[in-house]
């Protein structure tokens, strides 16, 4: 059983962002061995730009949950 203060739709959005990072890495790199990948230098800039976009989307999603107030989650203190 899992209990969450976040609704199911938002949890799915967060999970899709986490999975998108791995999908992005597999598109921009080549597998060498288990847990090892190689990325061509020309792909690095594009990868980093897309990673930054995904990160910004995730931060906006989390920020919208918090509504700018970290105190709304138990155990979190501002400052």
N, C-alpha and C positions, 0 to 999 in steps of 0.2 A: 504494500500500500504506500502511496506517495501523497503527501499533503503539500500544497504550494499556495503561497499568497498571490501568485501570478496566474492569470487565467491561461487556459489551454492554448488559445490562439497565439498569445504572446510567447509562451514557452516554445511553441513550434517555430516561431520567427527567430527566437534566440538560437535554437538548435540548428536551424537552417544556416545561420551565419557561421556557426562553429564548423559545420560540415563544408561550407563554401571555401574555407581556408585550405582544407586538404585537397579539395577538387582543384582549386587554383594552383596549388603547388604541383599537382600531378600534370596539369596542362603546361606549365612553364618549365618543367624539369624532366630529367630522365632518371629512372631507377638504376642504381649501380649494384646495390645489395640490400638486404633487409635493413630498413631505417636509414639508408644512405641514398642521397639523390645528387645529381649534378645539374646545374643550371648554366646555360650559355650566357656569356657576358651581355650579349645583345638583348636577352630576355629579362635581365635583372631589373632594369628601369621600369619596364611595363608591369612586371610582377609587383614591384614595390608600390607603384601607383594604384594598381588594383587592390592590393592589400590595404593601403591607406583608405581607399573608398569603402571597403568592407568594414574596416575598423570604425570609420566615421558613422556608417549606418548603424552599427552595433551600439556605439556610444549614444547616438540620438535615441535609439530604442530604449536603452537603460535609463537615460536621462528623462525620457517621457514617463517612464514608470515611477521614477522618484519625484517627478514634478519639481525638480530643483531643490528638494528638501531631503537630505540624507537622514535626518532625524525620523523620518516616517518608517524606517526599518529598525526593529528592536536590536539593541546591542551596538548600534552605530551612534557615535557622538561627533558632532561638528567641532572642528578646531583642534 
